[in-house]
């Protein structure tokens, strides 16, 4: 049985670069290329340096471009000369590998049964030169009439996306380099569920919890920042920025956060099987809302401060002389606070993000039946998780009731942001925002509605 499973491990892609794996090497499932690279990296004369910002993407196409970041990813995944081999893994470790083998088998079955275009994003990774000639998501252009929303204030990135002047690409070239569990999500296979955990909600909960953990700053690092004394010098620096400077800085940080949100969406079971148009529409209209949810975990309620990059900034650091902008800042903080006050677990936050993104009543989506089905699965899963961890808040009002009632507030903030952004753009027509920010928020077609 052990030897049979060992042979089946090759179905799981290399954890480092995503290429075809050849087994467990130095304690991690990798391809022959990454196995050889790690072996060579253990030489005492090796001293790799990153020519960029130590956040290079490591995938099948780019793995040879930065040896430093490739080695760091190997180490983060647990590769070590002293790592145990498959045969000496604990029972729990073997069971996890077995589950992952079944997961990938189920995905392959689902993909073979699907129509050729049923999983638009699950395509062969294009070369870097090909990507430079495409705009939008995964090389698919879309109209600026599609409306997406977000806010430029107060978010913490964990990976820097690559951008070009031609647009933004969310293909597999941009997988978060910290991701350790990278299944290409498909509709959940009922046979797979029945033969593993036996409960679809349990599988969904685990999958989304992993996706959330792998696309967010670790919670212990956030709390460590909460405990540090305020960095007065940097706080004064941000308070001293002009209106255009703070908009650009916030837009850049938000762009980085949205990259992680896109990666999270790609890991939601079933999302990649939706139509291309619906995937794009859900991401364009939902990125802002998920950013607010993610911002809630970066808030220190006692200090009324948010972890912004690598510094804690109080709300007043985002001051603007424009009253509409200040109202937007205040509403963003207040909405994020109401989520933080519920003290959701990381798993609950993951499920809530899936629920918000898959909200079936978004304008412009076509696959309402498919989206409704995925939404219902997320609803059942989050209800199960919340009922196990939280008592009703007041009377028979549950935490889930409260979370669902917040979604209209997200919509209001979306509209408010577009109005404020339109006014700002009219006042500063020459300002150049990051490519993804412009794509999501259709800035060039934004009109002043105030």
Protein Blocks (a to p, Z undefined) as FASTA:
>chain_A
ZZmmmmmmmmpccfklopacebjeehiacdfklmmmmmmmmpmkbccddfblopaccdfk
lmmmpmklmmmmmmmnopafkbccfklpcfklmmmmmmmmmmmmmmmmmmmmpcfklmmm
lccdddfklmmmcgcjehiacdfkbccdddfehiadfbdcdddfkbccfbfklgcfkbcb
dcdcddddfklmmmmnopaklmmmmmmmmmmmmmcccfklmmmmmmpccdfklmmmmmmp
cfklmmmmmmmmmmmmmmmmmmmmmmpghjlmpcfklmmmmmmmmmmmmmmmmmmmmpcf
klopacehjaccdfklmgcfbfklmmmmmmmmmmmmmmmmnopafklmmmmmmmmmmock
bghiaklmlmmmmmmmmmmmmmmmmmmmpccfbhjacfklmmmmmmmmmmmmmmmmmmmm
mmmmmmmmmbccdfklmmmnommlpccfZZ
